Amino acid sequence: MNLWPFRKYCSPFKLSRLGIMGMNQRNVNFIGRYNRRELYPLVDNKLLTKEMAMKNHVSTTALIGSIKHQYDVKNFPEIVKGRNGFCIKPTHGSGGKGILVIVRSENGVYYKPNGQGLTALDVERHITNILAGLFSLGGKQDFALIEDLINFDDVFRDYSYEGVPDIRVIVFCGYPVMCMMRLSTAASDGKANLHQGAVGVGICVRSGKAIRAVQKNEPVHIHPDTGADLYKLRVPLWQQVLNLASSCYDMSGLGYIGTDIVLDKIRGPLLLELNARPGLAIQTANSAGLLPRLRFIQAYIKKHGSLPAAERVKVSQEHFGVLEND
């Protein structure tokens, strides 16, 4: 059943009948109720998230180094010496802001995915902007993480433009309730950020197959830059992806989170970051509302109590594997 038969504008009453969750409901009934405030720093600070993941043996992207002070910025070339590619991001950034991806370096020139070359001074200036809080939540002072470049799985090569696609899984009390892939485009400058023009593809929880695709909230069938048929997309290692997402609840203690996962062709699924305030556009990508699934899990937990991660994933796949695109 397609839950998105209406035009661009729709009454709040119809949205409610379809189970669409709004921001106020999310903030009060789920984020406010299930996410303890003292745990927020674990996910708002990407370095703490990475350290927590490594401590709990959760697969994550490799950390090359970090720059916390302006006097350390000049050490950047030495930190990345011998590495062909890497990614620089603000520790407290959000929405993909401030992320700089370098895919190769030659003779002191660092190349972005679009082929633009940057000097060491250009990169150091970007790091200085990160430290100054230009990209951080609330504009507070920040520091820069330098991570190993992800070698994303070749199966996604035709589905993303000059960037690494990621998988967003909304996890409620350890149960994966809704999933989508975010695919970079020319409009999004190679970043998998929906607000910047990336494509969102709803993914069936049971099978890992594409359900629906949108760009800027409008349905699309093919990738605007590569021409790939988005409805043929299927995520490999899907069971591992869901198990990884589910385990993030046990690791963080946060009851309502967005887990961002990438597929590395060597290491498999890797946790990229966690979000304690995940957005709501995933409903549009899936043509389904979150509320019925969240209420089902609330009732299921009340009846069955606590379950291990693998069992939680099994329950989600049994009950949310609908709207599959065959």
Secondary structure, DSSP 8 states (H G I E B T S, - for coil): --S--S-S---HHHHHHTT---HHHIIIIIIHHHS-GGGHHHHHSHHHHHHHHHHTT--B--EEEEE-SGGGGGGHHHHTTT-S-EEEEETTB-TTTT-EEE-EEETTEEE-TTS-EEEHHHHHHHHHHHHTTSSBGGG----EEEEE---B-GGGGGG-SSS--EEEEEEETTEEEEEEEEE--TTTTT---GGGT-EEEEE-TTT-BEEEEEETTEE-SB-TTT--BGGG-B-TTHHHHHHHHHHHHHHH--SEEEEEEEEETTTEEEEEEEESS--STHHHHHTS-SHHHHHHHHHHHHHH----HHHHHHHHHHHH--S---
